[in-house]
Amino acid sequence: MIINIFVVILLTLVSYIIYFAIKYPDRAIGTKTRPELKGPRGFPILGNFVALLRSRGFMYYLLDLLDKYGTCFTFTLPVKGRFIMINDPQLLEYTLKTEFFSFEKGEILHELLYDLFGDGIFGADGDQWKLQRRTISRLFQERNYKDFIYAKIVKESETVLNILRRCADNGRPIDLQDLFYRFTLDTLGDVFFNTDFSCLTSPEEPVQFAIDFDITQRIVDWRLEQPLWKFIELYDERGRQIRNSCEVLDNYVYNMITSRRADIKNGKKPPNDLLTLFIKAADEDREEGEEKLDDKWLRDVTLNLIIAGRDTTAQALSWMMYSIMTNPSVEDSLLNEINSILLPNTQIPPYDDVKQQFKYTKATFSETLRLYPSVPKNLKVCVKDNILPNRVPVYANEFVIWVPWAMGRDKNIWGEDAQVFEPQRFLDEEDLLRPQNQYKFNSFHAGPRTCLGQQFATIEVVILMTMMLKEFKFELVPGQKSPPEFQTSLTLPMKKPLMANVSRRF
Ligand code: HEM
């Protein structure tokens, strides 16, 4: 009897598989056929999943396909569906601005980001996104930079200099990538919570908040590439790890919120930081009838911003230092600029200079992000049938995907010298910053969802780079791969440490 039931189930299963294999002979189950589009042929039911698994990771897979098929092609993955590449500024403008409401983050992305990002701005769409964008923009304004953000960045930069002084004195090389991760996390801890995560004060010690942060991000990255993540996490270690790490992060942030609320209630003067401002903004908005601004909302907003600001900026700093160390003429121009703006015997650039001057430093930062964009690939889901300007239809539930890494190196977009590191391309004849088309230089995203931390990151980079380069010379420790390999991830970490020797200039 049991054997009969088993045979019936097996036969039914096999019949279904045969049925679906005939219905979806070269693409993932559930996807529409698109014979008019170029792209690799997939397996029945699984689409291009096998090829993706055989590749070195999603990013490398996309780069191989871009080489083979050009800027617009398609492939399919089970559970996720069809992806259409749109590696072209005009197509990007159309999806990120003109048809903004037809292309969203969508439910699939929201769900796989949820443990870490919650309902925060990164996974949010519609009114939920609009409300957060409005509140966050209100707080990233000039007055707050002047009042406390600038001073906190300078303070953390000085701690970095102390570490570098010890390295220079001991003749010990340093891993710059690790140093920059510590710097950006400590800066965000200070700016958001007026707290010291102690990443820089104990540079040899692991930091629990950072460890749990890295675990959750790694698992979220993996989910992006793995269609069966929900099922695998049921029996795999990763499910337990992400729950535990998120609990640590949640407890940390909720404790901060609770004790700050208590301080405010008891009439204690709260510190100048973004948490205080967010609590005030949330309370004001709640009085105006916004229901959603509770402590969970505050947790989501602050954690999203820390995630947004830590890795992106640390990685940009690492690639920038690598580019400076391997381009002596760029280093000379940076030093000329620093010495022409700073008075002799001063090392800290004044706020107004950071904002208005340092054009070459800012151009070097942009050039770094053109070649090494901190978010190297990105995607949106189509929520309403649409036709792209190149006449390619995109149907609801299909993804559009683009690769800033490849766009930044595309000769058709940046000219014959696209592969060359040349900050001058961001400056005009009078050495003023050239206004950029956001859809061409899209490392900070573009359209209504442009990065809200661009100014924050620029100020952080200008201050730290100026202070570091003024006092120290950096040289790559020989024997490292150049250019360094990246690790496939949501962002663009270097795969190995970036080891440098440090010596004093004076
Ligand atoms: C080099 C540094 C940075 C780069 C290259 C960068 C790049 C980006 C990119 C590509 C996006 C779009 C991501 C998406 O598809 O959702 C984004 C969004 C965002 N970034 Fe940044 N970012 C940087 C630093 C920062 C910092 C320091 C902060 C804040 C402390 C920040 C806050 C945000 C926020 C809030 C959004 C979401 C905007 C929205 O969805 O409306 N970013 N950033």
Residues whose N, C-alpha, C, O or C-beta is under 5 A from the ligand:
A	BS01	HEM	I121 F122 R133 L305 A308 G309 T312 T313 A316 S374 V375 N378 N442 S443 F444 H445 P448 R449 T450 C451 L452 G453 Q454 F456 A457
